[in-house]
C-alpha cells in the first residue's frame, strides 16, 4: 500500500523504472518514469481530495436537512397566513395593473392608519404593512414605502435594522433607470438621516451603505452623494463621541479647554444651540471660535452684534475650503443667515446694509450648493421664525397649517371676484378666477383641500409651486373631459394618455353641490419632481420626471410664482378648507433647497424669494449694464407667468424701475420690443405693486391712452418703440407678445 505515502524517495524512482513488463506490453508505448511517478502521486492523494470535496457538500446537505426538518414557528405561520388572507381580501394579484395596485395601496394605507388610530396594533396590521410594502415596491411609491417603514418601526418595535435595509434595497433594485433612483434617493436617505438625528449613527450608516450599493451603476451621482453622507455621518458620530466624553471630563475639570471646545462644537454645529454653545466655546482651545463666541456673548448694540457676525463670517471663510469642516461652515452660515436677517431692518441704508444684503445672497447660494446631511437646522425646527425682518413667518415643519384663514381680500384676489365669509373662500363665475393663498413653499410638501362647486361644469385648479417655477393641477378641466397636470411636454391633460404618463384621468367630471376632498403631494430633488393627487380617495395623478417637462399655464397668474393658490373657470366654487404641510426631509440640504414654507405678509420678501447679486456667468455676455447692474432681455416673447418662471430659474427677478434714469435706459435698450416689468395689480384694485407686493414707488410716463385698467390687464409693461409711441402700458397677463426683462440684486433706495 505504498501509494498512501507522499515522500519523494529514491526507491520510488527506482521502482518506477522497473515496471512489470506484461503491463507495459499492453500499452501503445511505455510510459516514462516521471509520468508514472505523477500518476502514482495523484492516486495517493485521492482519499484526501475526496475528504476535502465531500465534507463541505456533506455538511451543506446536513444543514439543508436540518433546516427542512425545523418546523416553522407558530407566529411565522400565522403571519404568512394573514398575509395570504389580506391579499385575497384586497384582490391583489399579478394580473392587476399598476394603477389598480396604486389604488389598493392607498386603500390599505388608509385602513392601516385607521386601525392604528383606534388602538389596534396586532399581527394582522403588521401583515397588512408587509403586503403594502410589496405594493409600494411594485408601484414605485417611495413616499408610501417610507411612511410604512416608519409606521412599522414606531408601532411594532422592529429592532433589526436589516428589515428596513432589505425593504429599501428591494425598492432600489426595482428602480430601472437613473431618474428612478434620483427621485427615490431624497425620501429613502431621509430614513437614514432620521436615525442620525436621534444619534443612531451605526444604523444610519447601514441604511446608507445599502442605498449606495443599489445606486452604484444605476445613478453615479446618487452613489457619490450617498458616499458623502456616509462620510459626514461618520464625522458626526465621532463628534458626538467626543461630546459625550467631554461632558464627563468637565465634571472633574470644568476649565479643560479641549473638553469645552468639543461640547461647544457639538451644540453649535449639530444642535444649533448657539447661545448655550458660546458659553463653552469661550473657554475652548480654538482661538477663532473663542473670539467669535466672546463677541456674541457680550454684544448688545447693533454695532456690537455686527462685529460679532463679522467674526463668525471670517471663521466661516477660513473653514470653507476644508472638506473636514463642511458641517461646521454650513452650520455657521445658517446661524449667520438668522443673525443678518434680524439685523438688516435695523441698519440704515448705506454701505453696511449693502454688505449685509450681499452676504445674505452669498449664504443662500452656498447653502443651496452645499451638501449638509444630518445637521439640525433651524429651518427644520418645530418653532416658527421671522424671515429677514419682513414679517414673513415660517410655518412649522411636519404640521398642518391652515392657509385659507391667512387670505386677505381684496389683495389676494388676483383675478375675478372673491369673498371670504364664515371660513369659506368663494368665487363668482368668471373666466380664470385666481386667488393667492399667502403661503410660499419650497421642497417637499402636501396639500389637502375640500371644496364644493355650486354651479358650472369647468375646472377647479391649484397652483403647485416647484423649486424653479410652478405648475397647475386642474380638476374637471375642459368641461369635465379630464383632470390632471395642465401642461407636460407642451400638452395639456386632455391630450395626454393617462396610462403612459400617469398625469391625468379621463373623464374628470365632478358632481356639483357635493363636498370633494383633494390631496396633493409634491416631492422634489434637483431637476426632478414627483407629483401625486387624489380626489375623494381616488388617484388622479401619479407622475414623476424632469421639472423642465412641466410648464405653468399662461392663462393663470398669482403675481407671485412661489405662492400657493386656487382658481376656477366659469364656475361658482366654495373652498371650505385648504391646509399645507411641509415634510421634514433633511436630505433636502444634500440634494437641493431646504423644504420650508412662509406665511406672506404685505411684503412678500422672504428667504425663498431672494435673488442673486449677479447673473449666471454664462449669461453675462448677453446682459446690458447700467449703474453697475446687469439687465437681460429675453430673445423670445412669452407670457407674464413664463417670464416670472424664467427669472426664478436664473436667480433673478423681473424688472422694477425706480428712477427716470433707469426708465430711460430700458426704453433705449428695448429697441422697439414690448417688455414685461414686475409691476402688477389685482383685477379689483387700481393700485400697482412691485415684485415684493409693495406699492410701486416710481411711476413712469404711460403711452397715449394708457392705462386702460381692463379687468384682465393687470400687468405693467413697456413699449420701447419710437419716441411718439413708447411708454408704460397695462397688458393682459396672458399676452404672448412681450419679452422678459430680468435684473439681479434687491431694489435700492428710490431716486426721485
C-alpha positions in Angstrom: 0.0 0.0 0.0 2.9 2.3 -0.8 0.6 4.8 -2.7 -0.6 6.2 0.6 2.7 7.8 1.2 3.8 11.1 -0.4 7.5 11.0 0.2 9.8 11.5 -2.9 12.3 8.7 -2.2 14.9 7.2 -4.5 13.2 3.8 -4.0 10.1 5.2 -5.7 12.2 6.4 -8.7 13.9 3.1 -9.0 10.7 1.2 -8.7 9.1 3.3 -11.4 12.0 2.4 -13.8 11.3 -1.4 -13.4 7.7 -1.7 -14.3 6.1 -5.0 -14.9 6.8 -6.0 -18.5 3.4 -7.6 -19.0 1.7 -4.4 -18.1 3.9 -2.4 -20.4 3.3 -4.7 -23.3 -0.5 -4.0 -23.1 0.2 -0.2 -23.8 0.8 1.5 -27.1 4.0 2.9 -25.7 6.0 2.6 -22.5 5.4 5.5 -20.0 8.3 7.5 -18.9 9.4 7.1 -15.2 8.3 10.7 -14.5 4.8 10.2 -15.8 4.4 7.0 -13.9 5.5 8.9 -10.7 2.9 11.7 -11.3 0.2 9.1 -11.8 1.1 7.3 -8.6 1.2 10.6 -6.6 -2.2 11.6 -7.9 -3.6 8.2 -6.9 -2.0 8.7 -3.5 -4.0 11.9 -3.0 -7.4 10.6 -4.0 -8.5 9.9 -0.4 -7.6 13.5 0.7 -9.3 15.1 -2.3 -12.4 13.1 -1.6 -12.3 14.2 2.0 -12.0 18.0 1.2 -14.6 17.9 -1.6 -17.1 15.7 0.0 -17.0 17.0 3.6 -18.4 20.6 2.7 -21.1 19.0 0.5 -22.0 16.6 3.3 -22.2 19.5 5.8 -24.2 21.6 3.5 -26.6 18.8 2.9 -26.8 18.2 6.6 -27.7 21.9 7.2 -30.3 21.8 4.5 -31.8 18.6 6.0 -31.8 20.2 9.4 -33.5 23.4 8.1 -36.0 21.4 6.2 -36.8 19.4 9.3 -37.0 22.5 11.5 -40.7 23.4 11.9 -41.9 26.9 11.2 -42.8 28.8 14.4 -46.5 29.3 15.0 -46.0 33.1 14.9 -44.3 33.0 11.5 -47.0 30.6 10.2 -49.7 32.9 11.4 -48.1 36.0 9.8 -47.7 34.1 6.5 -51.4 33.1 6.6 -52.5 36.6 7.4 -50.5 38.0 4.5 -52.2 35.5 2.2 -55.6 36.4 3.6 -55.0 40.1 3.2 -54.0 39.6 -0.5 -57.3 37.8 -1.0 -59.4 40.4 0.7 -57.9 43.2 -1.4 -57.8 41.1 -4.6 -54.1 41.6 -5.0 -52.6 39.6 -7.8 -50.1 39.7 -10.7 -52.9 40.4 -13.2 -53.7 43.7 -11.6 -52.5 46.9 -13.5 -50.1 49.4 -11.9 -53.0 51.9 -11.4 -55.1 49.3 -9.7 -52.2 48.4 -7.4 -51.7 52.1 -6.5 -55.4 52.3 -5.6 -55.1 49.2 -3.5 -52.0 50.6 -1.8 -53.8 53.9 -1.0 -56.8 52.0 0.4 -54.6 49.7 2.5 -52.5 52.6 3.9 -55.7 54.4 5.0 -57.0 51.2 6.6 -53.7 50.7 8.4 -53.7 54.3 9.7 -57.3 54.0 10.8 -56.6 50.8 12.8 -53.6 52.4 14.5 -55.6 55.5 15.4 -58.2 53.2 17.0 -55.5 51.4 19.0 -55.4 48.2 17.0 -51.8 47.0 17.0 -51.6 43.3 16.2 -50.2 40.8 13.8 -53.0 41.4 11.3 -52.0 45.1 11.0 -48.3 44.1 10.7 -49.1 41.6 8.0 -51.0 44.4 6.1 -48.0 46.6 6.4 -45.7 43.9 4.9 -48.2 43.4 2.0 -48.4 47.1 1.4 -44.7 47.4 1.3 -44.6 44.9 -1.6 -47.2 47.0 -3.4 -45.1 50.2 -2.7 -42.1 48.5 -4.3 -44.1 47.2 -7.3 -45.7 50.6 -8.0 -42.6 52.8 -7.2 -44.4 54.7 -4.4 -41.3 55.7 -2.4 -43.1 58.1 -0.1 -45.6 55.4 0.8 -42.7 53.0 1.5 -41.0 55.4 3.8 -44.3 56.0 5.6 -44.9 52.3 6.1 -41.3 51.8 7.4 -41.9 54.5 9.9 -45.2 53.0 11.0 -43.7 49.5 11.3 -40.8 50.7 13.4 -42.8 53.0 15.6 -45.7 50.7 16.4 -44.1 47.2 16.1 -40.6 48.0 17.6 -38.7 46.5 14.7 -35.2 46.2 16.3 -33.4 44.6 13.4 -32.2 47.2 11.1 -32.0 44.5 8.4 -35.7 44.8 8.0 -35.5 48.4 6.9 -32.3 47.8 4.9 -33.9 44.9 3.0 -37.1 46.9 2.1 -35.0 49.9 0.8 -32.7 47.5 -1.1 -35.7 45.8 -2.7 -37.1 49.2 -3.7 -33.9 50.3 -5.3 -33.5 47.0 -7.1 -36.9 47.7 -8.7 -35.7 51.1 -10.0 -34.7 50.6 -13.6 -33.4 54.0 -14.6 -31.1 56.7 -13.3 -34.1 59.0 -12.9 -36.0 56.5 -10.8 -33.1 56.2 -8.4 -32.6 60.0 -8.3 -36.3 60.5 -7.4 -36.2 57.8 -4.7 -33.0 59.0 -3.1 -34.2 62.0 -1.1 -37.1 60.1 0.5 -35.1 56.9 1.3 -32.0 58.7 2.6 -34.3 60.6 4.9 -34.9 57.3 6.7 -31.2 57.0 7.4 -30.8 60.7 8.4 -33.7 60.4 10.8 -31.6 57.7 12.5 -28.7 60.1 12.7 -30.9 62.8 14.1 -31.7 60.5 17.1 -28.0 59.6 17.3 -28.3 56.1 15.9 -25.3 56.6 13.7 -24.4 52.9 13.1 -27.9 52.2 11.9 -27.9 55.3 9.7 -24.7 54.1 8.1 -26.1 50.6 7.4 -29.1 52.1 5.6 -26.9 54.5 3.6 -24.5 51.7 2.6 -27.4 49.6 1.3 -28.6 52.7 -0.7 -25.1 53.2 -2.1 -24.8 49.6 -3.0 -28.0 49.6 -5.0 -27.3 53.0 -6.6 -23.9 52.1 -7.9 -24.0 51.6 -11.6 -27.5 53.0 -11.9 -27.0 56.5 -10.8 -23.4 57.5 -10.1 -24.5 61.0 -8.8 -26.7 59.3 -6.2 -24.0 56.9 -5.3 -21.4 59.6 -4.7 -23.9 61.7 -2.8 -24.7 58.8 -0.5 -21.0 58.1 0.0 -20.5 61.7 1.0 -23.4 61.3 3.5 -21.8 58.2 5.0 -18.5 60.2 5.5 -20.3 63.0 7.1 -22.3 60.8 9.5 -19.1 59.1 10.5 -17.7 62.6 11.4 -20.9 63.4 13.2 -20.7 60.2 15.1 -17.1 61.0 16.1 -18.0 64.5 17.2 -20.8 63.1 19.3 -18.5 60.6 20.9 -16.1 63.4 21.8 -19.0 65.5 23.1 -20.1 62.7 25.5 -16.5 62.1 26.7 -16.0 65.8 27.1 -19.1 66.2 29.3 -17.8 63.6 31.6 -14.4 65.3 31.6 -15.9 68.7 32.5 -17.5 67.2 35.6 -14.0 66.8 37.0 -12.2 69.6 35.1 -14.6 72.5 34.3 -11.9 74.6 32.7 -10.4 71.9 30.4 -10.1 73.7 27.1 -10.3 70.8 24.7 -13.4 69.4 26.5 -15.1 72.8 26.4 -14.5 73.1 22.7 -15.8 69.6 22.0 -19.0 70.4 23.9 -19.5 73.8 22.3 -18.7 72.5 18.8 -21.4 69.8 19.0 -24.0 72.1 20.4 -23.4 74.7 17.8 -22.8 72.6 14.7 -25.2 69.7 15.2 -27.9 71.1 17.5 -27.9 74.8 16.6 -27.9 75.8 20.3 -25.7 78.8 19.7 -26.3 80.6 23.0 -25.5 77.6 25.0 -22.6 76.6 22.7 -21.0 80.1 23.1 -20.7 79.5 26.9 -18.4 76.6 26.2 -16.6 77.9 23.2 -15.3 81.0 25.0 -13.4 78.5 27.3 -12.2 76.3 24.4 -8.8 75.9 22.9 -9.6 77.2 19.3 -8.9 80.9 19.2 -11.1 81.9 16.2 -14.1 80.1 17.7 -13.3 81.5 21.1 -13.1 85.1 19.9 -16.4 84.9 17.9 -18.2 83.3 20.8 -16.9 86.0 23.2 -18.1 88.8 20.9 -21.5 87.2 20.6 -21.9 86.8 24.4 -21.0 90.4 25.1 -22.9 92.1 22.2 -25.9 94.3 23.0 -26.0 97.1 20.4 -26.5 96.7 16.7 -22.8 97.7 16.1 -21.5 95.0 18.5 -23.8 92.4 17.0 -22.5 93.2 13.5 -18.9 93.0 14.8 -19.7 89.5 16.2 -21.3 88.5 12.9 -18.2 89.6 11.1 -16.1 87.4 13.3 -18.3 84.4 12.6 -18.1 85.3 8.9 -14.3 85.3 8.9 -14.3 82.0 10.7 -16.7 80.5 8.2 -14.5 81.7 5.3 -11.4 80.1 6.8 -13.3 76.8 7.1 -14.9 76.8 3.6 -12.1 75.2 1.8 -11.6 72.4 4.3 -13.7 69.3 3.4 -13.5 68.0 7.0 -15.2 71.2 8.2 -18.1 71.2 5.8 -20.6 70.7 8.6 -19.2 73.5 10.6 -19.1 76.0 7.8 -22.7 75.2 6.8 -23.9 75.5 10.4 -22.2 78.9 10.8 -23.8 80.1 7.5 -27.3 79.0 8.7 -26.6 80.9 12.0 -25.4 84.0 10.2 -28.5 83.9 7.9 -30.6 84.4 11.0 -28.3 87.0 12.6 -28.0 89.1 9.4 -31.8 88.8 8.7 -32.6 90.1 12.1 -30.1 93.0 11.9 -30.9 94.1 8.3 -34.1 96.1 9.1 -32.2 97.8 12.0 -29.5 99.2 9.7 -30.0 102.4 7.8 -29.4 102.4 4.0 -25.7 102.6 3.1 -22.6 100.5 2.8 -23.3 98.3 5.8 -26.8 97.4 4.6 -25.5 96.7 1.1 -22.8 94.4 2.7 -25.5 92.5 4.7 -27.6 92.1 1.5 -24.5 90.8 -0.4 -23.6 88.3 2.4 -27.2 87.0 2.7 -27.1 86.4 -1.1 -23.8 84.5 -0.8 -25.0 82.5 2.1 -28.2 81.5 0.2 -26.1 80.4 -2.8 -23.6 78.4 -0.6 -26.3 76.6 1.3 -28.1 75.5 -1.8 -24.9 74.3 -3.4 -23.5 72.5 -0.3 -24.3 69.0 1.0 -25.1 69.2 4.6 -26.8 66.0 5.7 -27.6 65.3 9.3 -27.5 68.8 10.6 -30.1 70.1 13.0 -31.2 73.2 11.2 -33.4 76.0 12.4 -35.3 75.7 9.1 -36.4 72.2 10.1 -37.3 73.0 13.7 -40.9 72.9 15.1 -40.9 76.6 16.0 -41.8 79.5 13.8 -39.3 82.2 13.0 -39.2 85.5 11.2 -37.5 85.7 7.9 -35.3 88.8 7.2 -37.4 91.1 9.3 -40.0 91.3 6.6 -42.8 89.9 8.7 -42.8 86.6 6.8 -43.5 83.9 9.4 -42.0 80.4 8.8 -44.6 77.7 9.1 -43.9 74.7 11.4 -42.4 71.7 9.7 -44.3 68.4 9.7 -47.6 70.0 10.9 -50.7 71.1 9.0 -51.2 74.9 8.7 -54.5 76.5 7.7 -53.7 78.6 4.6 -57.3 79.6 4.0 -57.5 81.6 7.2 -54.5 83.6 6.0 -56.2 85.0 2.9 -56.6 88.8 2.8 -59.1 90.3 0.4 -59.1 92.1 -1.9 -55.3 92.0 -2.0 -55.1 88.2 -2.6 -58.0 88.1 -5.1 -55.7 88.4 -8.1 -58.3 87.7 -10.8 -62.1 87.6 -10.6 -64.4 88.4 -7.7 -63.7 86.6 -4.4 -65.1 86.8 -0.9 -64.1 85.1 2.4 -67.0 84.6 4.8 -67.7 82.2 7.6 -64.3 80.5 7.0 -65.3 79.8 3.4 -63.5 81.3 0.3 -65.9 81.7 -2.6 -65.6 83.0 -6.1 -68.2 84.1 -8.6 -68.4 82.6 -12.1 -65.8 84.3 -14.3 -63.1 83.4 -16.7 -59.9 82.2 -14.9 -60.7 83.5 -11.4 -57.5 83.2 -9.4 -56.9 83.7 -5.6 -53.5 83.7 -4.0 -53.1 81.9 -0.6 -50.4 83.9 1.1 -48.0 81.0 1.6 -44.8 80.5 -0.3 -43.4 77.0 -0.2 -40.4 75.1 -1.5 -39.2 71.5 -1.4 -41.4 68.6 -0.3 -45.0 69.3 0.9 -48.6 68.1 1.0 -51.9 69.9 0.4 -55.4 69.0 1.4 -58.4 70.9 0.2 -62.2 70.5 0.4 -64.5 72.3 -1.9 -68.0 72.4 -3.4 -68.8 73.5 -6.9 -72.2 75.2 -6.7 -72.6 75.7 -10.5 -70.8 75.4 -13.8 -69.0 72.4 -15.4 -65.5 73.6 -15.9 -62.3 73.5 -14.0 -61.2 73.9 -10.4 -57.5 74.4 -10.2 -54.5 74.5 -7.9 -51.2 76.3 -8.2 -48.3 73.9 -7.3 -45.0 75.7 -6.6 -41.8 74.0 -7.6 -38.2 74.9 -6.8 -37.8 76.5 -10.2 -41.3 77.7 -11.0 -44.7 76.1 -10.7 -47.3 74.0 -12.4 -51.1 73.7 -12.3 -53.4 70.9 -11.5 -56.9 71.1 -12.9 -59.9 69.1 -11.8 -62.9 68.7 -14.2 -60.9 70.6 -16.8 -62.1 71.2 -20.4 -65.7 70.9 -19.2 -65.1 67.6 -17.4 -63.1 66.0 -20.1 -60.0 65.4 -17.9 -58.4 66.0 -14.6 -54.6 66.2 -14.2 -51.4 68.2 -14.6 -52.2 71.0 -17.0 -49.1 71.0 -19.2 -46.5 68.3 -19.7 -44.2 68.5 -22.7 -46.4 71.2 -24.0 -49.6 69.1 -23.9 -52.5 69.5 -21.6 -54.2 66.8 -19.6 -57.0 66.3 -22.1 -54.4 65.4 -24.7 -52.2 63.1 -22.5 -52.5 59.3 -22.4 -53.3 58.5 -18.7 -51.8 55.0 -19.0 -48.5 56.3 -20.3 -47.9 59.4 -18.2 -49.9 58.8 -15.0 -50.6 62.6 -15.1 -54.3 62.6 -15.7 -57.6 60.7 -15.7 -60.4 60.8 -18.2 -63.1 61.7 -17.8 -62.6 64.1 -14.9 -66.2 65.1 -14.1 -67.1 66.5 -10.7 -70.7 66.5 -9.3 -72.0 69.8 -8.2 -73.3 70.6 -4.7 -71.2 67.7 -3.3 -68.2 68.1 -0.9 -65.0 67.0 -2.6 -61.6 66.4 -1.0 -58.4 66.7 -3.0 -55.0 65.6 -1.6 -51.8 66.7 -3.4 -48.2 65.5 -2.6 -45.1 67.1 -4.0 -41.6 65.6 -3.7 -38.5 67.3 -5.2 -34.8 66.6 -6.0 -32.6 68.8 -8.2 -34.1 68.8 -11.6 -36.8 66.2 -10.7 -40.2 66.2 -9.1 -42.9 63.7 -8.2 -46.5 64.9 -8.0 -49.4 62.8 -6.9 -53.0 63.8 -6.4 -56.3 62.1 -5.4 -59.8 63.3 -5.3 -62.2 61.7 -2.9 -59.6 58.9 -2.3 -59.2 58.0 -6.0 -55.8 58.6 -7.5 -55.9 61.1 -10.4 -52.2 61.9 -10.8 -49.1 59.8 -10.1 -46.4 61.5 -12.1 -42.6 61.8 -11.8 -39.9 63.2 -14.1 -37.8 66.2 -15.0 -39.2 69.5 -13.9 -38.3 71.0 -17.3 -41.1 68.9 -18.8 -43.7 70.9 -16.8 -44.8 74.3 -17.7 -47.3 76.7 -16.0 -50.5 77.8 -17.6 -50.2 81.2 -19.3 -53.9 81.7 -18.6 -53.4 81.6 -14.8 -51.5 84.0 -12.6 -50.9 84.8 -8.9 -48.3 87.6 -9.4 -46.0 85.6 -7.1 -44.9 82.2 -8.6 -43.7 80.8 -5.2 -47.2 81.1 -3.7 -50.0 78.6 -3.3 -53.3 79.4 -4.9 -56.6 78.2 -6.2 -58.6 79.0 -9.3 -61.9 78.3 -11.1 -63.1 78.8 -14.6 -66.7 79.8 -15.3 -67.8 78.2 -12.1 -69.1 79.2 -8.6 -66.9 77.4 -6.1 -66.8 77.3 -2.3 -63.3 76.4 -0.8 -64.1 75.1 2.7 -60.6 74.2 3.8 -57.1 74.4 2.5 -54.2 73.1 4.5 -50.5 72.7 3.8 -47.8 70.6 5.5 -44.1 70.9 4.8 -42.4 67.5 5.1 -39.3 67.3 7.3 -37.0 65.9 4.7 -33.4 66.5 6.0 -31.9 65.2 2.7 -33.1 68.4 1.0 -29.8 70.0 2.1 -27.8 67.4 0.3 -29.9 67.3 -2.8 -31.5 70.7 -3.2 -33.0 73.6 -1.3 -34.4 73.1 2.2 -38.1 72.2 2.4 -39.9 75.1 4.1 -42.8 77.4 3.9 -43.5 81.0 4.9 -46.7 82.9 5.5 -46.5 86.0 3.4 -47.0 89.4 4.9 -47.9 92.5 2.9 -44.2 92.4 2.0 -43.7 89.2 0.0 -40.0 89.2 0.7 -38.7 86.1 2.5 -35.7 83.7 2.3 -37.4 81.7 -0.6 -37.6 84.6 -3.0 -34.1 86.1 -2.5 -32.2 86.8 -5.7 -28.5 86.6 -6.6 -26.5 89.8 -6.8 -25.3 88.9 -10.3 -26.5 86.9 -13.3 -25.1 83.4 -14.2 -21.6 83.8 -15.7 -22.6 82.2 -19.0 -25.4 84.9 -19.4 -23.2 87.9 -18.7 -22.2 88.5 -22.3 -25.9 88.9 -23.2 -26.7 91.4 -20.5 -26.9 95.2 -20.6 -25.0 97.0 -17.9 -26.3 100.2 -16.2 -25.3 101.7 -12.9 -23.2 98.6 -12.1 -26.3 96.4 -12.5 -27.0 93.7 -15.2 -30.2 93.5 -17.2 -31.2 90.7 -19.5 -33.9 90.9 -22.2 -35.2 87.5 -23.4 -34.7 86.6 -27.0 -38.3 85.3 -27.3 -41.6 86.7 -26.2 -43.6 84.9 -23.5 -46.5 85.2 -21.1 -46.1 87.1 -17.8 -46.1 83.8 -15.9 -43.4 82.3 -18.1 -41.3 85.5 -17.6 -41.6 85.1 -13.9 -40.5 81.5 -14.0 -37.6 82.3 -16.3 -36.4 85.0 -13.8 -36.7 82.5 -11.0 -34.6 79.9 -12.9 -31.9 82.5 -13.4 -32.0 83.5 -9.7 -33.1 87.0 -10.7 -36.4 89.0 -10.7 -38.4 90.8 -13.3 -37.6 94.4 -13.9 -38.7 97.0 -11.3 -38.0 100.6 -12.5 -37.0 103.0 -9.7 -35.9 106.2 -11.4 -36.2 108.4 -14.5 -32.6 107.4 -15.5 -33.3 103.7 -15.2 -36.6 104.1 -17.1 -34.8 106.0 -20.0 -32.1 103.3 -20.1 -34.6 100.5 -20.5 -36.6 102.4 -23.1 -33.5 102.8 -25.2 -32.2 99.3 -24.7 -35.5 97.7 -25.6 -35.0 98.6 -29.3 -38.7 98.5 -30.2 -39.7 95.4 -28.1 -42.6 95.2 -25.7 -41.2 94.3 -22.2 -42.7 92.8 -19.1 -42.0 94.5 -15.7 -42.7 93.1 -12.3 -45.5 95.6 -11.5 -48.9 94.1 -11.1 -52.3 94.7 -9.5 -55.4 92.7 -8.6 -58.2 93.0 -11.0 -60.5 94.6 -8.5 -57.9 97.3 -7.5 -56.2 100.1 -9.3 -53.1 100.3 -7.2 -49.8 98.8 -8.6 -47.3 96.7 -6.6 -43.7 95.7 -7.3 -42.1 92.2 -7.2 -42.4 92.2 -3.4 -46.0 93.2 -3.2 -45.1 96.7 -2.1 -46.8 99.8 -3.5 -45.0 100.9 -6.7 -42.8 103.8 -5.6 -42.0 105.1 -9.1 -44.4 105.6 -12.0 -43.1 106.4 -15.4 -45.0 108.0 -18.3 -47.7 106.0 -19.8 -48.1 105.8 -23.6 -51.1 107.6 -25.1 -54.5 106.4 -23.9 -53.0 104.1 -21.2 -53.6 102.5 -18.8 -56.9 101.1 -19.8 -57.4 99.2 -16.5 -59.5 96.5 -18.0 -60.3 93.5 -15.8 -57.5 91.2 -17.2 -55.0 93.9 -18.0 -53.3 93.6 -14.6 -49.5 93.7 -15.5 -47.4 96.8 -16.4 -45.2 96.6 -19.4 -43.2 98.9 -21.6 -43.5 99.8 -25.2 -39.9 100.7 -26.3 -40.7 101.9 -29.9 -40.4 105.4 -31.3 -40.5 108.4 -29.1 -44.1 109.1 -30.2 -45.5 105.7 -29.1 -43.2 104.4 -26.3 -44.0 104.4 -22.7 -45.7 102.4 -20.0 -48.8 100.3 -20.7 -51.0 97.8 -18.9 -51.2 94.4 -20.6 -53.3 91.2 -20.3 -51.3 88.7 -18.1 -51.6 86.0 -20.8 -50.3 88.1 -23.7 -47.6 86.3 -25.5 -46.1 89.2 -27.3 -43.9 90.7 -24.5 -40.3 89.9 -23.7 -39.0 89.3 -20.1 -36.6 91.8 -18.7 -34.6 90.3 -15.8 -32.4 92.1 -13.3 -30.4 90.9 -10.2 -30.0 92.2 -6.7 -32.6 93.8 -4.5 -34.1 97.2 -5.3 -32.1 100.0 -3.7 -33.3 103.4 -2.4 -35.6 105.0 -4.9 -34.2 108.0 -6.8 -36.9 110.6 -7.3 
